[in-house]
Amino acid sequence: MGTLALAVTGGMLNFELSLAHEVFGSVPDAVDVPWYDVTVCGPGPVSVERFRLEPDRGLDRLPYADTVIVPGWADVDRQPPADLVDAVRAAHEAGARVASLCTGAFVLAAAGLLDGRRATTHWAHTEALAERYPRVEVDPDVLYVDNGTVLTSAGKAAAMDLCLHLVRLDHGSAIANAVARRLVVPPHRDGGQAQFVTAPVPVRQDHPLTELLPWAVERLGEPLTVEDLARRARMSSRHLSRHFRAATGTTPLQWLLTQRIRRAQELLEATDDSVDAIAEATGMGTATTLRRHFNRTVGVPPDTYRRTFRARTAPGPGASEVVPDGVTEVDLNPGRRTP
């Protein structure tokens, strides 16, 4: 989906860099859509932890990218290199969407891109980010924050969530799920989910949620309640809520709503079903209810999401993209940043 640049320099974390390259640099099987043209940009050969990296192009190429990814910055007590900070700022000023992974948020903050914006980073460094950059509204309790053209993620696994979120924005939920399946990771978690939970996923076969979650996903069209889930799991509603909070970081009802919104997105992308039919199929009941929850969660009404998604995936110039914090559509081929 256009050009994507990975901004690297000495002192970055290899995990986040490798993760982003794997998500955006490999076309999923059976996906017949234009994929990302990925370039690694840096000041020259650099050391990334134990590895030696040869960038494809210099940092001066960042302003020509549609999306710029800034991986984690290893030493948050040290100021990021000025040439990296300047290049990231120039890319954003040129119109690029800029996303940081983990402590890469310190680079974005140094560039002034987070001033007046809500942002996050790894929970162990949120206090340092807030103290050093008081104009940034640091949220320590979320997986990632999407401000439209500036995005930040929490640490490690949350970087994967943000990358899958970008794929979902660009290509839709079905393709984002295909990428997740190829990487053998769960489908992306919503950005508002808590960074730290007792057990991020049910890891034992005998965990109370191991069978319950897929059972519920297969029945999203039914008017499931917390009592229904508790009855299926053979426990009290209060006990079920504790298990949900520990395993997913959210409540049973919020988890159900998230699954229903995801299913609605898939139906809007892949079918011509009416909003009323999709509301019924996803257990929302009425189109009014679906529109209210969909608009609040996704940022646009269902009809707008369908139009923009299909325009975005249609061949030819002028494809458009949903801006998460509004209902506007933006041209992905504005003609700027031509080398």
Secondary structure, DSSP 4 states (H G I P E B T S, - for coil): --EEEEE--TTB-HHHHHHHHHHHHSPPTT--S---EEEEE-SSSEEETTEEE--SB-GGGGGG-SEEEE--BS-TTSPPPHHHHHHHHHHHHTT-EEEE-GGGHHHHHHTTTTTTSEE---GGGHHHHHHH-TTSEE-TT-SEEE-SSEEEE-STHHHHHHHHHHHHHHH-HHHHHHHHHHTT-PSPPPTTS-S--S-SS--STT-TTTTHHHHHHTTTTS---HHHHHHHHTS-HHHHHHHHHHHHSS-HHHHHHHHHHHHHHHHHHH----HHHHHHHTT--SHHHHHHHHHHHHSS-HHHHHHHHHHHHSSSS--EEE-TTSS-EEES--STT--
